[in-house]
Amino acid sequence: MSERINTRTPEHVVVCVDGPNADNQAAAWGANTAFDNEYIKLAGVIVSGTAVNYAPNAPLGSRDDAVSERVQLMHTARMAGLFKRGGSDVPVFVGKNVRDTYITTPIPHNAHVNHDDYDLYGDNMGMGRKAIAGDFDDALSHLGSLDGPLHVVVGGPFTEVPYFLQRPDIFYKLGHLAAQAGFEISQRAIYSKLAFNHEVDEISSAYTFLNYPNNMFYVPSDITRAPAATFQSAEELIRSNVHPEIGEIFIRHRARAEERHKEEQLRREREGQPFRAYPALSIHDLQAVMALQQSLGYERDIFEFEQIDTERAIANMVETSKMPEVIRQMGSAGVRQVADGVIPGRYVVAAQDTARYKQQALQLLR
């Protein structure tokens, strides 16, 4: 499980993230640092959609397709701008058009700030927009043209991964997949019952879990949000000499998040609901990058992996699903295809050396 794949052809990595939070940019930039040698290269970043609805009292899980499509393009431009200004030629693509996906959100829309507030460098109409490499069809063509194994990092919804499985020019070279997600009832996730990246597109997540042809490594929210794995503040990252733009994104994002948190606490007070503790700074999706590093033998002893109990995972997906019968049927069909009802090659992080994680995280973000 931890041995590097031997090949004379360089391996490649594609990172799939959504755009709103600072840890999405951190994961992509960290992957650019982690996978940059003669053996393995970051081949591209794909920016998934986000369900957005600015209407007053918008129902939970609703989506304004026109606004969501515009926001997806804006977040892609932000990511492309980050790489362009950083001197990287890694291509950044728009993911599957959000209009044509199952993407929703478990977070109340009134808990979000305006997504345009995150366009700190004017990328939506500037450098970032010009630097976008193409749409999702272009991304698939690019990945299909690569030689050697192709590994996947998922730091957002799993929306794009099923399309990798449907193309022979991609499917037969898929290597390890690492994701920030999990299938146990979470004690630390905010709003989500299992993990945001699962629940935002549970159909694609379940399909990937059941059908991905190689090893998968999940880093659940209860690991990424463990108090010892969090940072005190965005200023701590700045003092540790992370990439200046990554640091600034965290500074601005935390400021917006703090405003949002205060509003949420006032709402809870009015409605007699218990307060939520203000979340510490967690760099969730970067941990999926590090899990992939360890699975390929480029890192050691940051994580302890254990086999996922397939039946338990499916049961938890069904229990927390908005479409339980669909997930149940998918799970039953998937389990019938494997011996003993256990899907091999499915691992979850059971424990973490938080000191090593934090040290390595700071290295990757420089």
C-alpha positions in Angstrom: 0.0 0.0 0.0 2.9 2.4 0.7 5.3 1.3 -2.1 5.9 3.7 -5.0 4.7 2.4 -8.3 7.7 1.5 -10.5 7.6 2.9 -14.0 10.0 4.5 -16.5 7.3 6.9 -17.6 6.7 9.9 -15.3 3.5 9.7 -13.3 1.0 12.5 -13.2 -1.5 14.0 -10.7 -4.7 15.9 -11.3 -6.3 17.9 -8.5 -10.0 18.4 -8.4 -11.2 21.1 -6.0 -14.1 23.6 -5.7 -13.3 27.2 -5.3 -14.7 29.1 -2.4 -12.4 28.3 0.6 -8.8 29.1 1.1 -7.9 25.5 1.6 -8.8 24.8 -2.1 -6.1 27.1 -3.3 -3.8 25.7 -0.6 -4.3 22.1 -1.8 -3.7 22.9 -5.5 -0.6 24.9 -4.7 0.6 22.3 -2.2 0.3 19.6 -4.9 2.3 21.8 -7.3 5.1 21.8 -4.7 4.7 18.1 -3.7 4.6 16.6 -7.2 7.4 18.5 -9.1 10.2 16.1 -9.9 11.4 13.8 -12.6 9.2 11.0 -11.4 5.9 12.7 -10.9 4.3 16.0 -12.0 1.1 17.9 -11.3 -0.7 17.7 -14.7 -3.6 19.9 -14.1 -6.2 21.5 -11.7 -9.9 21.1 -12.3 -12.3 23.5 -10.5 -15.6 22.0 -9.7 -18.9 23.9 -9.3 -20.5 25.4 -6.2 -24.2 25.6 -5.5 -25.0 29.3 -5.0 -28.3 31.0 -4.4 -28.3 34.7 -3.3 -32.1 34.9 -3.1 -33.5 35.9 0.4 -34.4 32.8 2.4 -33.2 30.5 -0.3 -34.1 26.9 0.6 -31.4 24.6 1.9 -29.8 22.8 -1.0 -31.2 25.0 -3.7 -29.1 26.3 -6.6 -29.4 29.3 -8.9 -27.8 27.8 -12.0 -26.9 31.1 -13.7 -25.2 32.5 -10.6 -23.6 29.2 -9.8 -22.1 28.9 -13.3 -20.7 32.5 -13.1 -19.2 31.7 -9.7 -17.6 28.5 -10.9 -15.9 30.4 -13.7 -14.8 33.1 -11.3 -13.2 30.6 -8.9 -11.5 28.9 -11.8 -10.1 32.3 -12.8 -8.8 32.8 -9.2 -7.0 29.5 -9.3 -5.5 30.1 -12.8 -4.4 33.5 -11.6 -2.7 32.0 -8.6 -0.7 29.7 -10.7 0.1 32.3 -13.4 1.4 34.8 -10.9 3.4 32.0 -9.2 5.2 31.2 -12.4 3.7 27.8 -12.9 2.6 26.5 -16.3 0.3 23.8 -14.8 -3.1 24.2 -16.7 -6.2 25.1 -14.8 -9.6 24.0 -16.2 -13.2 24.7 -15.5 -14.8 21.5 -14.2 -18.1 20.0 -15.3 -20.6 22.8 -15.8 -22.5 23.1 -12.5 -25.8 23.2 -14.4 -25.2 19.6 -15.5 -24.3 18.2 -12.1 -25.9 16.9 -8.9 -24.0 19.5 -6.9 -25.9 21.0 -4.0 -24.8 22.3 -0.5 -25.5 21.2 3.0 -24.7 24.7 4.2 -27.5 27.3 4.5 -27.1 29.9 1.8 -27.4 32.7 4.4 -24.2 31.4 6.0 -22.2 32.2 2.9 -20.6 35.5 2.0 -20.8 36.9 -1.5 -18.4 34.8 -3.6 -17.2 37.9 -5.5 -15.5 39.0 -2.2 -12.9 36.3 -2.7 -11.7 37.6 -6.0 -8.9 39.5 -4.3 -6.7 40.1 -7.4 -9.4 40.9 -10.0 -8.9 37.6 -11.7 -12.5 37.2 -12.8 -12.0 39.9 -15.5 -8.2 39.9 -15.6 -5.1 37.7 -15.6 -6.8 34.7 -14.2 -9.6 34.6 -16.8 -7.1 34.8 -19.6 -5.0 32.0 -18.0 -7.8 29.4 -17.9 -6.7 26.5 -20.0 -10.1 25.4 -21.1 -13.4 23.8 -20.2 -14.1 20.2 -18.8 -13.9 18.6 -22.3 -10.5 20.2 -22.7 -9.5 18.8 -19.3 -10.6 15.3 -20.3 -8.7 15.5 -23.6 -5.6 16.7 -21.8 -5.7 13.9 -19.2 -6.3 11.4 -21.9 -3.2 12.5 -23.8 -0.9 11.9 -20.9 1.4 8.9 -20.6 2.0 6.9 -17.5 -0.1 6.5 -14.3 -2.6 9.3 -13.4 -3.3 9.8 -9.7 -6.2 11.9 -8.4 -6.6 14.3 -5.5 -10.2 15.3 -4.6 -10.5 18.3 -2.4 -14.1 19.2 -3.4 -17.0 17.2 -4.8 -16.3 14.0 -6.7 -18.3 15.3 -9.6 -15.6 15.0 -12.3 -14.2 11.6 -11.2 -17.0 9.4 -12.8 -16.2 10.9 -16.1 -12.6 9.7 -15.8 -14.0 6.2 -15.4 -16.1 6.5 -18.5 -13.1 7.3 -20.8 -10.8 4.3 -21.7 -7.9 6.7 -22.4 -8.1 7.8 -18.8 -9.6 4.8 -17.0 -6.8 2.3 -17.8 -4.1 4.6 -16.3 -5.9 5.7 -13.2 -3.6 5.2 -10.1 -4.3 6.1 -6.5 -7.0 8.5 -5.5 -6.8 10.6 -2.2 -9.7 12.6 -1.0 -10.7 14.8 1.9 -13.9 12.9 2.8 -15.1 10.0 5.0 -18.0 7.8 5.7 -18.3 7.8 9.5 -20.7 10.1 11.2 -18.6 13.1 11.9 -18.1 14.7 15.3 -16.3 17.7 14.0 -17.7 18.5 10.5 -19.8 21.7 10.5 -23.2 21.4 8.9 -22.3 18.1 7.2 -23.1 14.7 8.7 -20.3 12.7 7.0 -18.2 15.2 5.1 -18.9 18.2 3.0 -17.1 16.9 -0.1 -19.3 13.7 0.0 -22.6 15.4 0.7 -22.2 18.2 -1.9 -22.5 15.5 -4.6 -23.3 12.2 -3.0 -24.2 10.4 -6.2 -20.7 11.0 -7.7 -19.1 10.3 -4.4 -20.9 6.9 -4.0 -20.3 6.0 -7.6 -16.5 6.7 -7.2 -16.3 4.7 -4.0 -18.0 1.7 -5.6 -16.3 1.8 -9.0 -12.9 3.4 -8.8 -10.4 0.8 -10.2 -7.5 1.4 -7.9 -6.6 2.3 -4.3 -8.5 5.1 -2.6 -7.4 7.0 0.6 -9.8 9.1 2.5 -8.9 11.8 5.1 -12.1 12.5 7.1 -13.1 15.8 8.7 -12.6 14.4 12.2 -8.9 14.1 11.3 -8.5 17.4 9.5 -10.3 19.3 12.2 -8.6 17.7 15.1 -7.4 20.5 17.5 -3.8 19.4 17.3 -3.9 19.6 13.5 -5.2 23.1 13.3 -3.3 26.4 13.2 -4.0 29.3 15.5 -4.6 31.9 12.8 -3.8 32.9 9.3 -1.1 35.1 10.7 0.7 32.0 11.9 0.9 30.8 8.3 2.3 34.2 7.2 5.0 34.1 10.0 5.9 30.6 8.7 6.8 32.1 5.3 4.1 30.4 3.2 3.5 31.6 -0.3 2.5 35.3 0.1 -0.7 35.0 -2.0 -1.8 31.8 -0.1 -1.3 33.7 3.2 -3.3 36.6 2.0 -6.1 34.4 0.8 -6.3 32.8 4.2 -6.2 36.2 5.9 -9.1 37.5 3.8 -11.1 34.3 4.0 -10.8 34.1 7.8 -11.9 37.7 8.1 -15.0 37.0 6.0 -15.6 33.7 8.0 -15.4 35.6 11.3 -18.0 38.1 10.2 -20.2 35.2 9.0 -19.7 33.4 12.3 -20.8 36.4 14.4 -24.0 36.7 12.3 -24.7 33.0 12.8 -24.2 33.2 16.5 -26.6 36.2 16.8 -29.2 34.2 14.8 -28.8 31.2 17.1 -29.2 33.4 20.1 -32.4 34.9 18.7 -33.8 31.4 18.0 -32.6 29.9 21.3 -30.2 27.5 19.6 -26.8 26.5 21.1 -23.8 28.4 19.9 -21.2 26.9 17.6 -17.5 27.2 18.6 -15.6 29.3 16.1 -13.6 26.8 14.0 -9.9 26.8 14.2 -7.9 27.2 10.9 -7.9 23.8 9.2 -6.3 23.2 5.8 -8.5 20.3 5.0 -7.9 19.5 1.4 -4.1 19.8 1.6 -4.2 16.7 3.8 -5.5 14.7 0.8 -2.4 15.8 -1.1 -0.2 14.5 1.7 -2.2 11.2 1.9 -1.4 10.7 -1.8 2.2 11.5 -1.2 2.4 8.8 1.5 0.4 6.2 -0.5 3.0 6.6 -3.3 6.0 6.4 -1.0 7.0 10.1 -1.1 6.2 10.6 2.6 6.2 8.3 5.6 4.5 8.0 8.9 2.2 11.1 8.7 -1.0 9.0 8.5 -2.1 5.6 9.7 -4.5 4.0 7.2 -7.0 1.2 7.9 -9.4 -0.7 5.6 -12.8 0.8 5.2 -15.7 -1.4 6.2 -17.7 -1.4 3.0 -21.1 -2.3 4.5 -20.8 0.3 7.2 -19.8 3.0 4.8 -22.8 2.3 2.5 -25.1 2.2 5.5 -23.9 5.6 6.7 -24.2 7.0 3.2 -27.8 5.7 3.1 -28.6 7.0 6.6 -27.5 10.5 5.9 -28.6 10.7 2.2 -31.1 13.0 0.7 -31.8 10.2 -1.8 -31.4 7.1 0.4 -33.1 4.6 -2.0 -30.8 5.7 -4.9 -27.7 5.3 -2.7 -29.0 1.9 -1.3 -29.5 0.6 -4.8 -26.1 1.8 -5.9 -24.5 0.2 -2.9 -26.2 -3.1 -3.4 -25.2 -3.3 -7.0 -21.6 -2.4 -6.2 -21.2 -4.9 -3.4 -22.6 -7.8 -5.5 -19.6 -7.3 -7.9 -16.9 -8.1 -5.2 -16.0 -11.1 -3.2 -17.2 -11.2 0.4 -19.0 -7.9 -0.1 -15.8 -6.0 0.7 -14.4 -3.5 -1.9 -10.6 -3.9 -1.8 -8.3 -0.9 -1.8 -10.5 1.5 0.2 -8.6 3.1 3.1 -9.3 5.8 5.7 -6.9 7.7 7.9 -7.4 6.3 11.4 -4.6 8.4 13.1 -2.3 11.2 12.3 1.1 12.5 13.5 -0.1 16.1 13.8 3.3 17.6 14.4 4.7 16.0 11.2 1.6 17.0 9.3 1.9 20.7 10.3 5.6 20.8 9.5 5.1 19.3 6.1 2.0 21.5 5.4 4.0 24.6 5.9 6.8 23.3 3.6 4.3 22.5 0.8 2.7 26.0 1.0 5.9 27.9 0.4 
